[in-house]
Amino acid sequence: MGIAFLLYSLLAPVVAFVLYLVYENLIAAQWNPLHQIAGPPVLGWFQNHLFAVLEPSVSPRVHEAFVHKYGRSIRIRGVGPWDERLLTLDPVSVAHVLKNSTIYEKPWQSRRLITSLIGCGMLSAEGQVHKRQRRVATPAFSIQNLRALVPLVFRKGGELKDRWMDMIVEAPRDTEKTSSDALAIDVCHWISRATFDVIGTAGFDYEFNAIKDESNELFCAYKEMFEVAVSQGKVTRTLMNIYFPFLSSLFPDKAMLTVDRCQKVIHRVAGQLIQENKRKIAESEKSGSPFLGKDLLSLLMKSNVATDLPAEHRISDEDILNNINTFMFAGSDTSSLTLTWTLLLLAENPEMQTRLRAELLSLAPAGGLESLTEEEIASLYDNIANLPYLHNICRESLRVVPPVHSSIRVATQDDVIPTSYPVHQRDGSIDEGRSSVTVPKGSFVHVAVEGFNLDKGIWGDDAWSFNPDRWDNLPEAAMQQPGLFSNTLSFSAGPRSCIGMRFSLIEIKTFLYILVTNFVFKVTDDKIFKANV
């Protein structure tokens, strides 16, 4: 009797838990409102559509086929039969999702991965934490403050140009196979080093000198950590890091040990920078003289101690460090990717490169950049930023190859998402009168950034082509698209849109000005492809 009761006591909770899982994931899932809308079939219980919608080599064709067959509100399968998701290519729907950031958050799984690398900064923070961090950081990204950083960006662009010039002069030549002034350069590698230099100096007044060499310990720490972040690691290990972090800590692999070592260097060196800035700010307040720091860290810390900012709205030193890491990760990666792809697209379209070069050279100062004062350089950039063809080149490059392929949000409560296109039903019918999709709490919503940017129904039949001139005569549908930048989602939209967009554009346009006016870019035989990492 006692043994039977003990077995029942032990088994009853297990059986109840199993029954709960069966009900929630198999029975209740059938009543999920998303289950009723149209979507592609799956061939088995644990088959899914994630590769199809997230892999850049196939996703444009997949999105086009899905829209043609299932409409713009599409049910897709996630990791199991209980995981019904919404893939939306409806502009009204995506605007609603991105605008209501408290209802649609980044999944905790994504946030845990980001936080494990760069801490809880603006990329991973949610709710009041994100709001507080963004409020403190926003003044640092004002137009006036960013304009003060323009000469610094020009200086780093000039250093990269000089380094490439030296490499061309010093390189051995086979005159029978190549011209004396031609050299194959890994543009992606060098642009990445240059943008690290820019964000190091502009971000927190720290000289990586990465263009010169790659020996700086802080640069190496960031570089190694970010390589771990974007490398295609083992799926099982990634899942363990997300769902069982304590096990990962007990049995760390090589990648985790690398991240831990790099984080110790970053915390030590960046922590010293924070303390040094705090000392300078305190000294300037004591002496009554203005604090002259122009870098983003100094401006952020100055904003954080502003007298008109209530104490409860201020952020901690740890938050500041986490956002330094965030600026480093997002600031260097976004700009370097866009610059690399833009130069490749110009190499593939030499007539466009020639046309852009002519426009840029029209502003070239007679005595060269070296003869200009900082104020004159800032004024030159104002003219560069307003060049119409350069702006079209940047807009088109960011549209065709957005730095972020797609994004995922999770509903924190039941919600009704408005639509502007008819919703197709699972049974094949089209509900012309229906103008919304019901999304239950816990459901994932896929925001297809590249999908919107390459949508032929919006941008025209040549949407997949690089055509800067399209911006002089956009289709009406394109002008109605949501997005922070030029009706695209490349810098997202809503309260979580990219805070560093203006800074990124300064980098991109300045580097294009310096590099395209000094070099001619041509394609090599290397195969280049997109990757969503």
Rosetta blueprint (number, residue, H / E / L):
1 M L
2 G H
3 I H
4 A H
5 F H
6 L H
7 L H
8 Y H
9 S H
10 L H
11 L H
12 A H
13 P H
14 V H
15 V H
16 A H
17 F H
18 V H
19 L H
20 Y H
21 L H
22 V H
23 Y H
24 E H
25 N H
26 L H
27 I H
28 A H
29 A H
30 Q H
31 W H
32 N L
33 P H
34 L H
35 H H
36 Q H
37 I E
38 A L
39 G L
40 P L
41 P L
42 V L
43 L L
44 G L
45 W L
46 F L
47 Q L
48 N L
49 H L
50 L H
51 F H
52 A H
53 V H
54 L H
55 E L
56 P L
57 S L
58 V L
59 S H
60 P H
61 R H
62 V H
63 H H
64 E H
65 A H
66 F H
67 V H
68 H H
69 K H
70 Y H
71 G E
72 R L
73 S E
74 I E
75 R E
76 I E
77 R E
78 G L
79 V L
80 G L
81 P L
82 W L
83 D L
84 E E
85 R E
86 L E
87 L E
88 T E
89 L L
90 D L
91 P H
92 V H
93 S H
94 V H
95 A H
96 H H
97 V H
98 L H
99 K H
100 N L
101 S L
102 T L
103 I L
104 Y E
105 E E
106 K L
107 P L
108 W H
109 Q H
110 S H
111 R H
112 R H
113 L H
114 I H
115 T H
116 S H
117 L H
118 I H
119 G L
120 C L
121 G L
122 M L
123 L L
124 S L
125 A L
126 E L
127 G H
128 Q H
129 V H
130 H H
131 K H
132 R H
133 Q H
134 R H
135 R H
136 V H
137 A H
138 T H
139 P H
140 A H
141 F H
142 S L
143 I H
144 Q H
145 N H
146 L H
147 R H
148 A H
149 L L
150 V H
151 P H
152 L H
153 V H
154 F H
155 R H
156 K H
157 G H
158 G H
159 E H
160 L H
161 K H
162 D H
163 R H
164 W H
165 M H
166 D H
167 M H
168 I H
169 V H
170 E H
171 A L
172 P L
173 R L
174 D L
175 T L
176 E L
177 K L
178 T L
179 S L
180 S L
181 D L
182 A L
183 L L
184 A L
185 I L
186 D L
187 V H
188 C H
189 H H
190 W H
191 I H
192 S H
193 R H
194 A H
195 T H
196 F H
197 D H
198 V H
199 I H
200 G H
201 T H
202 A H
203 G H
204 F H
205 D L
206 Y L
207 E L
208 F L
209 N L
210 A L
211 I L
212 K L
213 D L
214 E L
215 S L
216 N L
217 E H
218 L H
219 F H
220 C H
221 A H
222 Y H
223 K H
224 E H
225 M H
226 F H
227 E H
228 V H
229 A H
230 V H
231 S L
232 Q L
233 G L
234 K L
235 V H
236 T H
237 R H
238 T H
239 L H
240 M H
241 N H
242 I H
243 Y H
244 F L
245 P H
246 F H
247 L H
248 S H
249 S H
250 L H
251 F L
252 P L
253 D L
254 K H
255 A H
256 M H
257 L H
258 T H
259 V H
260 D H
261 R H
262 C H
263 Q H
264 K H
265 V H
266 I H
267 H H
268 R H
269 V H
270 A H
271 G H
272 Q H
273 L H
274 I H
275 Q H
276 E H
277 N H
278 K H
279 R H
280 K H
281 I H
282 A H
283 E H
284 S H
285 E H
286 K H
287 S H
288 G L
289 S L
290 P L
291 F L
292 L L
293 G L
294 K L
295 D L
296 L H
297 L H
298 S H
299 L H
300 L H
301 M H
302 K H
303 S H
304 N H
305 V L
306 A L
307 T L
308 D L
309 L L
310 P L
311 A H
312 E H
313 H H
314 R L
315 I L
316 S L
317 D H
318 E H
319 D H
320 I H
321 L H
322 N H
323 N H
324 I H
325 N H
326 T H
327 F H
328 M H
329 F H
330 A H
331 G H
332 S H
333 D H
334 T H
335 S H
336 S H
337 L H
338 T H
339 L H
340 T H
341 W H
342 T H
343 L H
344 L H
345 L H
346 L H
347 A H
348 E H
349 N L
350 P H
351 E H
352 M H
353 Q H
354 T H
355 R H
356 L H
357 R H
358 A H
359 E H
360 L H
361 L H
362 S L
363 L L
364 A L
365 P L
366 A L
367 G L
368 G L
369 L H
370 E H
371 S H
372 L L
373 T L
374 E H
375 E H
376 E H
377 I H
378 A H
379 S H
380 L H
381 Y H
382 D H
383 N H
384 I H
385 A H
386 N L
387 L L
388 P H
389 Y H
390 L H
391 H H
392 N H
393 I H
394 C H
395 R H
396 E H
397 S H
398 L H
399 R H
400 V H
401 V L
402 P L
403 P L
404 V L
405 H L
406 S L
407 S E
408 I E
409 R E
410 V E
411 A E
412 T L
413 Q L
414 D L
415 D E
416 V E
417 I E
418 P E
419 T L
420 S L
421 Y L
422 P L
423 V E
424 H E
425 Q E
426 R L
427 D L
428 G L
429 S L
430 I E
431 D E
432 E L
433 G L
434 R L
435 S L
436 S E
437 V E
438 T E
439 V E
440 P L
441 K L
442 G L
443 S L
444 F E
445 V E
446 H E
447 V E
448 A L
449 V H
450 E H
451 G H
452 F H
453 N H
454 L L
455 D L
456 K H
457 G H
458 I H
459 W H
460 G L
461 D L
462 D L
463 A L
464 W L
465 S L
466 F L
467 N L
468 P H
469 D H
470 R H
471 W H
472 D H
473 N L
474 L L
475 P L
476 E H
477 A H
478 A H
479 M H
480 Q L
481 Q L
482 P L
483 G L
484 L L
485 F E
486 S L
487 N L
488 T E
489 L L
490 S L
491 F L
492 S L
493 A L
494 G H
495 P H
496 R H
497 S L
498 C L
499 I L
500 G L
501 M H
502 R H
503 F H
504 S H
505 L H
506 I H
507 E H
508 I H
509 K H
510 T H
511 F H
512 L H
513 Y H
514 I H
515 L H
516 V H
517 T L
518 N L
519 F L
520 V L
521 F L
522 K L
523 V L
524 T L
525 D L
526 D L
527 K L
528 I L
529 F L
530 K L
531 A L
532 N L
533 V L
